[in-house]
Amino acid sequence: MKKLSEITEGIKILKTTGPLDVKISAVEFDSRQVAPDCIFVAVKGSQVDGHIFIDKAIEMGATVIVCNTLPKNLKTKITYLQVEDTSIVLGKMASNFFDNPSGRLILVGVTGTNGKTTIANLLYGLFRKLGYKAGVLSTIENKIEEQVIGATHTTPDPVQMNNLMGRMVESGCTHCFIESSSHAIHQNRIAGLHFDGGIFTNITHDHLDYHKTFDEYIKAKKKFFDELPSDAFALTNVDDRNGLVMIQNTKALKKTYSLKSISDFKARIIENQFEGLQLSIDGKELWCKLVGEFNAYNLLAVYGAAVLLGEDPDRVLTTLSALEVVEGRFDYFISPNKIVGIVDYAHTPDALENVLKTINAIRTRNEKLITIVGAGGDRDPQKRKLMGGIAGRMSDKVIITSDNPRSEDPDAIIDQIYHGLDPEHKARAICITRRRDAIKTASLLAEPGDIILLAGKGHENYQEIKGVKYPFNDKVILQEFLMIKPTNN
């Protein structure tokens, strides 16, 4: 239990009614989670306005209500706090309730369209190998040292996030690495956190179902850097045309990384094979198990962040070479009859193009490249035709299938992807609605030496159809059809 005054510390209250000398058991924004003696913060979301659940929260036992607008009928013995923006206040209150854990950790956020998961997880792996206790909050899963906690969103809600970071502090963690999605930034889910650094990867066509315009999407990402404190660093990819835009107004220490431009941290690809990358980073060579130009950027961002956090550059490079591939990110294997299977989370046009570009740079062209591609339902529909066009131009055979159709008709999504193919490429495309059948077909079409790219779902172990998540693991199913015993990787 905490005093209300402790939870409201540093928060501007516009108007207060009711008793202030109260003890609080929890901070909640979901009325279904309300317990006796808790604070209910009424947040106006993109779908539902939490203010309509104030009475329900009081019935469930909430004794303090935080709101943008005071209700017309105020109940006795209930404390009402009117604030300017409850979405910002929620994060600050959650942070105060859990004793400001982000201030007791070295916290680094990663934002951008592609690469967030890989960078956050590589940083987590790197710092653990360097001897630190660390945690990570990411799309794949949340980890406190070796303890795994399932992830439902790229960035958790403020209560869950501060709870997890509080548990990290209790476990002796010194570092935490977190994916900061555009949704989370825009919705103020990271409000109240103290970041020691921020990394920008790149920005391409994605999430326009939510942000509506590309300009709004850029602004959401930039907001993260605008709000970094002066004692943090802002590390940006200057090969991306919006890289410098991200940090133009930040108070943080500005640093850059690149493969092609002048920058503070510079890398060059020496060799790129399915087995890994040979890189030169700041003039020193290393071999890494990751593949492709996009992973050269990811590794360079990790190196730059580690050096900015005070780690020895040579030790960082040595440790980077020992890190494993992140699950579902260019996760490749070779079948007994020499068919190469690659599972990747590529679900944006840019990500798909990067993966296909990497494969085409390595392959001999004496083999077929079969790409299995789909697109998620209830998400940015504008990218579907783009992804179809990319798959058609860069593959020998394309199988268009269902991804996570969610509430949409999977055949309608498939049709939109198909119509993105250039006319001359449509003859090389097959549409198969059931994802399992699509994977089976690719496996039957493949001959020794051929390459199958299974794109879109990566690490996910489910397929979401009409509100139900059915068990489905791309890598396990592809290995099954290629007659490989699944590994634990």
C-alpha positions in Angstrom: 0.0 0.0 0.0 1.2 3.5 -0.8 0.0 6.9 0.1 -1.8 8.9 -2.5 0.7 11.7 -2.1 3.5 9.4 -3.1 1.8 8.3 -6.3 0.9 11.9 -7.3 4.4 13.3 -6.7 5.5 15.4 -9.6 2.0 15.3 -11.2 0.1 18.5 -11.9 -3.5 18.2 -10.6 -6.0 20.7 -12.0 -8.8 20.0 -9.4 -9.3 17.7 -6.4 -12.4 16.6 -4.6 -12.7 14.1 -1.8 -10.3 12.9 0.9 -6.6 12.9 0.1 -5.3 11.0 3.1 -5.9 7.6 1.5 -3.8 4.4 0.9 -3.6 2.9 -2.5 -3.3 -0.8 -3.4 -2.7 -0.6 -7.1 -2.9 1.7 -10.2 -5.3 0.5 -12.9 -6.6 1.8 -16.2 -8.7 -1.3 -17.1 -11.9 -1.4 -15.1 -11.9 -5.2 -15.2 -8.7 -5.3 -13.2 -9.8 -2.9 -10.5 -9.5 -4.2 -6.9 -10.4 -2.5 -3.6 -8.5 0.6 -2.6 -7.0 1.2 -6.1 -6.7 4.2 -8.3 -8.6 4.0 -11.6 -7.1 6.2 -14.3 -9.7 6.9 -17.1 -7.8 6.9 -20.3 -9.3 7.8 -23.6 -8.0 5.2 -26.1 -8.3 4.9 -29.9 -11.3 2.5 -29.5 -12.8 3.1 -26.1 -13.0 6.0 -23.6 -12.2 4.9 -20.1 -14.3 7.6 -18.6 -17.4 5.6 -19.4 -16.2 2.9 -16.9 -15.7 5.2 -13.9 -18.9 4.0 -12.2 -18.0 0.4 -12.8 -14.5 1.0 -11.4 -16.0 2.5 -8.2 -18.4 -0.6 -7.9 -15.3 -2.8 -8.2 -13.6 -1.0 -5.3 -11.7 2.0 -6.7 -11.4 4.8 -4.2 -9.5 7.3 -6.4 -10.6 8.3 -9.9 -8.2 10.2 -12.2 -9.9 11.8 -15.2 -9.7 14.5 -17.8 -13.2 15.7 -17.1 -14.9 15.3 -13.7 -18.2 13.3 -13.8 -21.4 15.3 -13.2 -22.4 13.2 -10.2 -19.5 12.9 -7.7 -19.9 10.1 -5.2 -19.1 10.6 -1.5 -16.0 9.1 0.0 -14.4 8.9 -3.5 -11.4 11.0 -4.4 -11.5 12.6 -7.9 -8.4 14.0 -9.4 -8.8 16.1 -12.6 -5.7 16.2 -14.8 -4.9 17.6 -18.3 -4.0 14.2 -19.9 -4.7 10.9 -18.2 -2.6 8.9 -20.7 0.5 10.8 -19.5 -0.5 10.7 -15.9 -1.0 6.9 -16.0 2.6 6.3 -16.8 3.9 8.7 -14.2 1.6 7.2 -11.5 2.6 3.7 -12.4 6.2 4.7 -12.2 5.7 6.3 -8.8 3.7 3.3 -7.5 6.6 0.9 -8.4 9.2 3.2 -6.9 10.4 4.6 -10.3 12.3 1.5 -11.5 13.4 3.1 -14.8 15.5 5.5 -12.7 17.3 2.6 -11.1 18.1 0.9 -14.4 20.1 1.8 -17.4 17.2 2.0 -19.8 17.6 2.1 -23.6 14.7 2.3 -26.0 14.7 1.2 -29.6 12.3 2.7 -32.2 11.8 2.5 -36.0 9.9 0.4 -38.4 12.3 -2.6 -38.7 15.0 -3.9 -36.5 13.6 -3.0 -33.0 13.2 -6.6 -31.8 16.6 -7.7 -33.1 18.5 -4.7 -31.6 16.7 -4.9 -28.2 17.4 -8.7 -27.9 21.0 -8.4 -29.1 21.6 -5.7 -26.5 20.1 -7.9 -23.9 22.3 -10.9 -25.0 25.4 -8.7 -25.3 25.2 -7.2 -21.8 24.5 -10.5 -20.2 27.6 -11.9 -21.9 29.5 -8.9 -20.7 28.6 -9.9 -17.1 25.6 -7.7 -16.3 22.1 -8.8 -15.2 19.6 -7.5 -17.7 16.0 -7.5 -18.9 14.3 -6.9 -22.2 10.8 -5.9 -23.2 10.1 -6.9 -26.8 7.7 -8.3 -29.4 9.0 -11.8 -29.0 8.9 -12.0 -25.2 9.7 -10.1 -22.0 12.7 -11.4 -20.0 14.0 -10.7 -16.5 17.4 -12.4 -16.7 16.5 -15.9 -17.7 12.8 -15.7 -16.6 10.5 -15.5 -19.7 7.2 -13.6 -19.5 5.0 -13.7 -22.5 4.5 -10.6 -24.6 1.1 -9.4 -25.9 2.2 -6.1 -27.4 5.4 -4.7 -28.8 5.5 -2.3 -25.9 3.6 -3.2 -22.7 1.1 -0.9 -21.0 2.5 1.5 -18.4 1.4 -0.5 -15.4 2.8 -3.8 -16.7 6.0 -2.1 -17.9 6.7 -0.5 -14.6 5.8 -3.7 -12.8 8.2 -5.7 -15.0 11.0 -3.2 -14.5 10.4 -3.2 -10.8 10.9 -6.9 -10.8 14.1 -6.4 -12.8 15.4 -4.1 -10.1 14.4 -6.7 -7.4 16.3 -9.4 -9.4 19.5 -7.3 -9.4 19.3 -6.2 -13.1 21.3 -3.1 -14.0 20.1 -2.8 -17.6 16.8 -2.9 -19.5 16.3 -2.7 -23.3 12.9 -2.0 -24.6 11.2 -1.8 -28.0 9.3 1.5 -28.2 6.6 1.2 -30.9 5.0 4.2 -32.6 1.7 3.2 -31.0 3.2 3.2 -27.5 4.9 6.5 -28.1 1.7 8.1 -29.5 -0.4 6.7 -26.6 2.1 7.9 -24.0 2.7 4.4 -22.8 6.4 5.3 -22.1 5.5 8.5 -20.2 7.2 8.7 -16.8 10.2 6.5 -17.8 13.7 7.8 -17.6 15.7 6.7 -20.7 19.5 6.7 -20.7 19.5 6.2 -24.5 17.4 5.9 -27.6 18.1 4.2 -30.9 16.5 5.0 -34.3 16.7 2.1 -36.9 14.7 3.3 -40.0 11.2 4.3 -41.0 9.2 2.9 -43.9 5.6 2.2 -44.9 3.8 0.7 -41.9 1.0 1.2 -39.4 -0.9 3.8 -41.6 -4.1 2.1 -40.4 -3.4 3.7 -37.1 -1.4 6.9 -37.9 -3.4 7.6 -41.2 -0.5 9.5 -42.8 3.3 8.8 -43.2 3.9 12.3 -41.7 2.0 11.4 -38.5 3.9 8.1 -38.3 7.2 10.0 -38.5 6.1 12.5 -35.8 5.2 9.6 -33.5 8.7 8.2 -33.8 10.3 11.7 -33.4 8.4 12.4 -30.2 10.4 9.7 -28.5 13.7 11.6 -29.2 12.2 15.0 -28.5 11.4 13.8 -25.0 14.8 12.2 -24.2 16.6 14.0 -21.3 19.9 15.8 -21.7 21.9 13.1 -19.9 20.8 10.4 -22.4 22.2 9.6 -25.9 20.2 9.6 -29.2 21.8 7.2 -31.7 20.4 7.4 -35.2 20.9 5.7 -38.6 21.9 8.5 -41.0 21.6 6.2 -44.0 17.8 6.6 -43.5 16.6 9.8 -45.0 14.7 10.6 -41.8 17.6 9.7 -39.5 18.6 13.3 -38.8 15.0 14.4 -38.6 14.5 12.2 -35.6 17.2 13.9 -33.5 17.0 17.5 -34.7 15.1 18.7 -31.6 16.4 16.3 -29.0 18.2 17.5 -25.8 20.2 14.2 -25.7 23.7 13.6 -26.9 23.4 13.2 -30.7 25.4 10.3 -32.3 25.1 8.6 -35.7 25.8 5.2 -37.3 25.9 4.1 -41.0 27.2 1.8 -43.7 27.2 4.4 -46.5 27.5 7.9 -44.9 29.9 9.8 -42.7 29.0 8.9 -39.1 30.3 8.4 -35.6 30.0 4.6 -35.9 30.8 3.2 -39.3 30.6 -0.4 -40.6 31.5 -2.1 -43.9 30.3 -5.5 -45.1 33.3 -7.7 -46.1 31.4 -10.9 -46.7 27.8 -12.0 -46.6 26.8 -15.7 -46.5 24.0 -17.8 -45.1 26.4 -18.8 -42.4 26.9 -15.1 -41.3 28.5 -11.7 -41.8 32.1 -10.6 -41.9 32.1 -6.9 -40.9 34.6 -4.1 -40.4 33.3 -1.9 -37.6 35.3 1.3 -37.0 38.2 -0.4 -38.8 38.2 -3.7 -36.8 37.0 -6.9 -38.3 34.6 -9.5 -36.8 32.5 -12.4 -37.8 28.8 -12.6 -36.7 26.2 -15.3 -37.0 23.6 -12.9 -38.4 23.0 -12.5 -42.1 22.3 -9.5 -44.4 22.9 -5.8 -44.8 19.9 -5.1 -42.5 21.6 -7.0 -39.7 24.9 -5.2 -40.3 22.9 -2.0 -39.4 21.4 -3.8 -36.3 24.8 -5.0 -35.1 26.3 -1.6 -35.6 23.5 0.1 -33.6 24.1 -2.4 -30.8 27.9 -1.7 -30.9 27.3 2.0 -30.9 24.9 1.9 -28.0 27.2 -0.3 -25.9 30.1 2.0 -26.5 28.0 5.1 -25.6 27.1 3.2 -22.3 30.8 3.1 -21.5 31.7 -0.4 -22.6 35.2 -1.2 -24.0 34.9 -1.3 -27.9 37.2 -4.3 -28.4 35.4 -6.3 -25.8 32.0 -5.4 -27.3 33.2 -6.6 -30.8 34.5 -9.9 -29.4 31.2 -10.5 -27.6 29.0 -9.5 -30.6 30.6 -12.4 -32.6 29.3 -14.9 -30.1 25.6 -13.8 -30.2 23.0 -16.0 -31.8 20.3 -15.2 -34.4 17.1 -13.7 -32.8 14.1 -16.1 -33.1 12.1 -15.6 -36.3 14.6 -13.0 -37.7 16.3 -14.5 -40.8 16.1 -17.8 -38.9 17.5 -20.3 -41.4 18.2 -24.0 -41.6 19.2 -26.6 -44.2 17.1 -29.8 -44.8 18.7 -33.2 -45.2 18.3 -32.9 -49.0 19.9 -29.4 -49.0 16.8 -27.2 -49.2 17.4 -23.9 -47.4 14.5 -22.8 -45.2 14.3 -19.2 -43.9 11.7 -18.0 -41.5 11.5 -14.2 -41.1 9.1 -11.7 -39.4 9.2 -9.5 -42.5 5.7 -8.0 -42.6 6.4 -4.6 -44.2 7.4 -3.9 -47.8 10.8 -2.6 -46.7 11.5 -5.6 -44.5 10.4 -8.1 -47.2 12.6 -6.3 -49.7 15.6 -6.4 -47.3 15.3 -10.1 -46.7 14.9 -10.9 -50.4 17.8 -8.6 -51.3 19.9 -10.5 -48.8 19.0 -13.9 -50.2 19.5 -12.8 -53.8 23.0 -11.4 -52.9 24.0 -14.7 -51.5 22.4 -17.3 -53.9 24.0 -18.7 -57.0 20.9 -18.3 -59.3 21.2 -22.0 -60.1 18.4 -22.6 -57.6 14.8 -21.5 -57.2 13.7 -18.9 -54.6 10.2 -19.7 -53.4 8.6 -16.9 -51.3 5.6 -17.6 -49.1 4.0 -14.2 -48.3 0.8 -12.9 -46.7 -0.4 -9.8 -44.8 -2.2 -9.3 -41.5 -5.8 -8.3 -41.4 -7.1 -5.2 -39.6 -3.7 -3.5 -40.4 -2.5 -1.1 -43.0 -4.0 -2.3 -46.3 -1.9 0.0 -48.5 1.2 -2.2 -48.0 -0.4 -5.3 -49.4 0.0 -4.5 -53.1 3.5 -3.3 -52.4 4.5 -6.5 -50.8 3.0 -8.5 -53.7 5.0 -6.5 -56.2 8.3 -7.0 -54.2 7.8 -10.7 -53.8 7.0 -11.1 -57.5 10.0 -9.1 -58.8 12.5 -10.7 -56.4 11.4 -14.4 -56.3 11.2 -17.2 -58.8 8.0 -18.5 -57.4 5.5 -16.8 -55.1 2.9 -18.5 -52.9 0.4 -15.9 -51.5 -1.4 -17.2 -48.4 -3.1 -16.1 -45.2 -1.1 -14.5 -42.4 -3.2 -13.4 -39.3 -6.4 -12.4 -41.1 -8.0 -11.4 -37.8 -11.5 -10.1 -38.6 -11.0 -9.8 -42.3 -11.7 -12.3 -45.1 -8.3 -13.9 -45.9 -9.1 -14.4 -49.5 -9.8 -10.6 -49.9 -6.3 -9.9 -48.4 -4.7 -12.5 -50.7 -6.4 -10.9 -53.7 -5.1 -7.5 -52.8 -1.5 -8.9 -52.6 -1.9 -10.8 -55.9 -3.0 -7.6 -57.7 0.2 -5.9 -56.6 2.2 -8.3 -58.8 3.4 -7.1 -62.1 1.5 -8.8 -65.0 4.5 -10.8 -66.1 5.0 -12.1 -62.6 1.4 -13.3 -62.0 2.1 -16.6 -63.9 4.7 -17.5 -61.2 2.3 -16.9 -58.4 -0.1 -19.3 -56.6 -2.8 -18.3 -54.1 -3.4 -20.8 -51.3 -5.6 -19.7 -48.4 -4.6 -22.2 -45.7 -1.1 -21.3 -44.5 -0.2 -24.9 -43.7 -1.2 -26.0 -47.2 0.9 -23.1 -48.7 4.0 -24.3 -46.7 3.4 -27.9 -47.8 3.1 -26.8 -51.4 6.4 -24.9 -51.3 8.1 -27.9 -49.7 6.8 -30.2 -52.5 7.9 -27.7 -55.2 11.4 -27.2 -53.8 14.3 -29.3 -55.1 17.7 -29.8 -53.6 19.5 -26.5 -53.3 16.3 -24.4 -53.6 15.5 -21.7 -51.0 12.1 -21.3 -49.3 11.4 -17.9 -47.6 8.5 -18.1 -45.2 7.8 -14.4 -44.4 5.5 -12.5 -42.1 5.0 -14.3 -38.8 8.5 -15.1 -37.7 8.5 -16.0 -34.0 4.7 -16.1 -33.6 3.3 -19.4 -32.3 -0.3 -18.7 -33.4 -2.5 -17.7 -36.3 -5.3 -15.2 -35.4 -8.6 -15.9 -37.2 -11.9 -14.2 -36.2 -10.7 -13.4 -32.7 -9.2 -16.8 -32.0 -5.5 -17.6 -31.8 -4.9 -21.1 -33.1 -1.5 -22.8 -32.4 0.7 -22.2 -35.5 4.5 -22.1 -35.7 6.0 -21.3 -39.1 9.4 -22.8 -38.4 8.1 -26.0 -36.9 5.7 -26.6 -39.7 8.3 -25.9 -42.4 10.8 -28.2 -40.7 8.1 -30.9 -40.5 7.4 -30.8 -44.3 11.2 -30.7 -45.0 11.6 -33.6 -42.6 13.8 -31.9 -40.1 13.5 -32.6 -36.4 12.5 -29.2 -34.8 15.3 -27.6 -32.7 14.9 -25.5 -29.5 16.5 -22.5 -31.1 
